[in-house]
Each structure stands twice: as C-alpha cells, then as structure tokens.
Amino acid sequence: MRPLTEEESKTVFTKLANYIGKNLIHLVDRKDEPYCFRLHRDKVYYVSESSMRLSISVARPNLVSLGTCFGKFSKTGKFKLHITALDHIAQYAKYKVWIKANGEMPFLYGNHVLKAHLGRITEDTPEHQGVVVFNMSDVPLGFGVTSRSTIDTRKLDPTAIIVFHQADVGEYLRDEETLF
Amino acid sequence: MDVSNLLASHAAKFQSVTVEKETPLDVDAGFLTVTDLNPIDEESYRSNLEEYLQSTARDGTQALIAALYALPTQLSPDGPLAQLPPPTTALPRAKPLPKPKAPTKWELFAAAKGIQKQHREKKIWDEEKQEWVNRWGRDGKNKEKEEQWINEVKANAAVDFDPVQATRNARKARVAKNERQKLQNIARSQAVREERSERKIEIERTLASTRTSTASMGRFDKKLEGDKKMRGVKRKFDPTEASAEQEKQASLALLSKLDGEAKRRSKDTGGDNVLNVRKAIRSVSRGKGGVALGRDAGRGGAKGKRGGKR
C-alpha cells in the first residue's frame, strides 16, 4: 500500500472528473473526515485516514482490501473505474441518465443503453461524456459514456445506442473475484 | 590537655582529600580529564571488582576536583567559575588530511630541471633612498620607473611615445599573464580529477551493459569472483504514513492545475464543452468548413439560413 504518485493521481483525477467534474474537490477535501487515495496491488482505494493508519500495520501479502476500491491501473498505465466507486460518483454526478423499467435488466447484464430504454437525460449533455445511469426510482445502476449529445439523440431511431456501458451493479455478481 | 589525638582524628577525616599514587595521576583540566597510568592491582581487582573500580574512580575525581580548586577563579552571578587552562592532551584530527595540491606547470618544470625554490624577501634595499622598500605593492620598487621625474627615450622612438605609459602597460601585462597562468593551473588540476571520475563512470556503464549483453541478459552467466550485484534505479514513493492534510493540499494543487489545463484547452477550441464547435461548424457549413461559412455570411446570410433548416 502506498500513496499515488503525481502521474497516477493525474490519471485517476482526470478519469473521475469525466463523471463528477469539479465536484471532485468534495472527494478530496471532505468535511467529515480526512480521506485519501491509496494504491495496493494496482488497485486504487479511497480510504479514510483512520483506517489507512490501521492498515499500515498489515503486511502487504496479508492485506486483501481497504476502504472503497475505486478502480485499477492496467498494465499500460490506464485507469479503469470499478462499479464499487458508484456510490461516490452517483452522489456528485454532473450528468445523469434515467432508464425505464424495461431497460434495467438489459443494462444490468452488461448491455449498452438504447434509445428505446431511455427515460430521462440531463439537459445539455455533450457527447462522449461520462454519465451515471439511474433507474426511474433514482437508484444508481452503473455508469457509462454518452454516444451523442442530448440534442442529437432526438433524431435517432429507437435501437440506437445512447450510452455505452462501462460498469453496472450486475458486476458485483459477475466479477465478484476480481472486483475488490 | 593533649590535642594530638584530636589533631590525628581531624587529619584522618581529611586524609582522603590528598591522592597518593605510585605514578602521579595525569590531570588535564582543560578537557576535565584524569588519566590513571598506574598498573591494576590484580589482587583487589579479582577479589572485589566493584569496590576497586569505585576507589579508582573516586581517586581520579578527587584529583580532578583538587586541580580545579587550584585554578584561578572568576566571579559570576552563579558563583565562582574556574578558568580552565588550554588542554594539554593531543586529540586525533576529525577530518582526513587535506589532499596535496596539484603541482603548477612551473613546479613541474622546476622539479624536472632540479631548480631549487629560493625565498624572495618582500622588502628590497633601495640604494638611492638608503632604506628597505617593498618589492611590489604600495611604493613598490617595481613602480620605480613609472614614478621617476625624468625618463630616457630612445632617439628613434615614435613621436607620441609615452615612456611612463609603456612601462606601466608592461607591468600590467605581467600581472595579467600571471593571473592567466594561475587560472590555467587551476583548470589543469581540475581537469585531471574530472577526467578520472568521468572515466570511472564510463567504465562502470560499459561493464553494466556488457553484463546484460548475453543471450540470457546476464541471467545464466558464470559469476566472477568479486562481481557485485547489479542494481538498477530504485523507484521512490511518498511515505504511506504522511499526514492526510499534506496529501490533501498536494491533491488540491494538482486539481487546480488540471482545471487550468482544461480551461486553456476549451479556450483554444473556442467554446465550452457543451457545444462541440468543430462539429457545429461542419454541420452549419454542410461540410465545407469555417472559411466557406465566413465567405457565405459575408455575401448575405441566405445560404447559411437555409443550411440551418436542413
């Protein structure tokens, strides 16, 4: 377990900023308790200072996980967000997409969001923007990237993809062994 | 009345103040040190070690304190202070001896030719003044020619020949030459040192690359005796247990830096990230580009308007 280097922090922050924009400051500078980012076996954990200090005394091979896993670094140095970060991303998300009840299950099985399943979308969402996907009762289901801006979606046919799937809560079951 | 008894008991009480040893103790008051050079009394040393050590230490301390009281004192608000003499014990030096200076070019030449160095007095006898004057510097003998009131000039000298200026220029040139030679000597001595360290680094680098230049990248090679293990550059990370406050400040600084970068980028593309300007221009100008759009707008916005309705 170690703090991120500047290069790594930059990669993580740019990825997170794609979803929550300037609200990222609220993750770094928290009112309740100091939190920090820690890297352990290529995974990035968002952890409170107190539990980070406790886990210092655990040897590296024995430490399985700590805090909330935000994602992992690939071997090429890219950062991939995990679904476990959803809670933190969803509460600060800048752009949101709500999907209808009939689109929930396809999304949770790892499919993209089609226009037919789109319930609501934040106004003025640009294309290729990170968005958080909710169901109609405001429960966060996952996140993805928009394929078109909000204005452009009006012209599309119902089978067109609106949001590219990136992570969904179904991964808790599908990728249980590699997720945390 | 017999006072001899009283005197004897009194003396017994203060007998221990004086320390009598076979070899007198070596007291160095400057370092507050006492050295006992007497051989160890083996019998008492074996029978009662603690007592023997204590008595030796007590004798030494007693001798030191007696020496301190014998020193001249100085009054101070905290009571009298003994003025310690300079220490007599020679301590070994902490730093290694300075390296000998590299010989100058003249010193090398003189050594090769067997020229002995002669001491040159700073003062020189002036026959006219009948006194010792400086060889150089203030009122120096070397400035004699410049300061005399009359100068000899050769018959074939130029019209504007200034004998005072000429001798002065010659003297200044000698000084400049000496300075130049001094700098050259310094440069030569440094070059030798730099060359050696550079050569060492180069050899180490060559050795490292040859050791990894085999088919197995040096993995299954025969190890030579005394071969050191090769070490690469070690990665360095921040300590895990640094304060979270410090880390937060670093993260916030990084965020503001990223924010600034994003702002600059959006300024370059000319707009916020909600509107894709490049795509908007392409769409409005029907794929002809911004220049064509500007030309059309100059002619009258009819075409552009129709294009927008598409």
Contacts between the chains, C-beta under 8 A, distances in Angstrom:
chain1	res1	chain2	res2	distance
A	1	B	240	5.9
A	2	B	237	4.7
A	2	B	238	7.3
A	2	B	240	5.6
A	3	B	237	6.8
A	3	B	238	4.7
A	3	B	239	7.9
A	3	B	240	6.4
A	3	B	242	7.1
A	3	B	247	6.3
A	5	B	237	6.6
A	5	B	238	7.7
A	6	B	250	7.9
A	6	B	254	6.6
A	9	B	250	8.0
A	9	B	251	6.5
A	9	B	254	5.6
A	10	B	254	6.4
A	10	B	258	6.8
A	13	B	251	7.7
A	13	B	254	6.6
A	13	B	255	6.2
A	13	B	258	6.0
A	14	B	258	6.5
A	17	B	258	7.0
A	22	B	259	7.2
A	24	B	255	6.3
A	25	B	252	7.0
A	25	B	255	6.3
A	28	B	248	6.0
A	28	B	251	4.6
A	28	B	252	6.1
A	28	B	255	6.6
A	29	B	248	5.9
A	29	B	252	6.4
A	34	B	244	3.8
A	34	B	245	6.8
A	34	B	248	6.5
A	35	B	244	7.5
A	36	B	244	5.2
A	36	B	247	5.2
A	36	B	248	7.5
A	37	B	251	7.7
A	38	B	240	7.5
A	49	B	244	4.1
A	52	B	240	7.7
A	52	B	244	7.7
A	53	B	241	7.1
A	56	B	240	5.8
A	56	B	241	5.8
A	124	B	274	5.0
A	126	B	273	5.6
A	126	B	274	5.5
A	126	B	275	7.8
A	126	B	276	6.7
A	127	B	276	6.9
A	129	B	273	8.0
A	149	B	274	7.9
A	149	B	276	7.2
